[in-house]
Amino acid sequence: MALADRETNVKSRDTAIGTTKRESRLPLISLVLGILAFTGMMISIWAIFLYAPTDAVQGDAQRIFYIHVPMAWLAMVAFGVRSGEHGGRGMHA
């Protein structure tokens, strides 16, 4: 451990990939999109439970489609975007 007691002229640097330090604050666009997403979800929940009429055949159980179908579409779009980023090579390119 003789090297541990020696001083060097090497500057310490970030060991993470990219070596650039990022601010811990969220960018403004992330904040705006987060607020818009939260507002949209609150409006959707209000519309599902208070505005939309109850189905005559299925009753209240039909209301799950108002959340389930858009979430399924969002999941498929997200999957497509992520797989498109890698050019079809898989996640470990």
C-alpha positions, -999 to 999 in steps of 0.1 A, spaced: 0 0 0 29 23 -6 10 40 -34 -18 50 -11 4 73 9 17 91 -22 1 122 -36 -4 124 -74 -13 151 -98 -42 131 -112 -75 149 -107 -104 129 -93 -132 124 -118 -167 110 -119 -165 72 -124 -199 71 -140 -202 67 -178 -201 100 -195 -181 117 -166 -203 148 -168 -221 157 -136 -257 164 -140 -279 186 -119 -302 169 -96 -331 191 -105 -356 180 -131 -356 200 -164 -385 223 -169 -401 201 -196 -402 171 -172 -420 192 -147 -445 205 -172 -452 170 -187 -456 156 -152 -481 183 -143 -500 177 -175 -500 139 -170 -513 143 -134 -540 167 -146 -550 144 -174 -553 114 -151 -574 133 -126 -598 144 -153 -599 108 -166 -607 94 -132 -634 121 -127 -649 113 -161 -648 75 -155 -665 75 -121 -687 106 -122 -695 116 -158 -697 84 -178 -731 66 -176 -733 31 -162 -735 4 -188 -769 -13 -189 -756 -49 -194 -722 -49 -176 -728 -23 -149 -699 -7 -131 -675 -35 -141 -674 -20 -177 -656 11 -164 -623 -8 -161 -621 -6 -199 -617 32 -197 -584 27 -179 -572 -7 -191 -574 -1 -229 -554 32 -229 -528 17 -206 -524 -13 -229 -519 10 -259 -494 30 -239 -475 -1 -230 -473 -13 -266 -462 21 -278 -435 23 -251 -423 -12 -261 -422 -2 -298 -402 30 -290 -377 11 -268 -372 -17 -293 -369 9 -321 -341 27 -302 -320 -4 -305 -327 -11 -341 -342 -45 -334 -309 -58 -318 -324 -64 -284 -317 -46 -252 -280 -56 -249 -265 -41 -280 
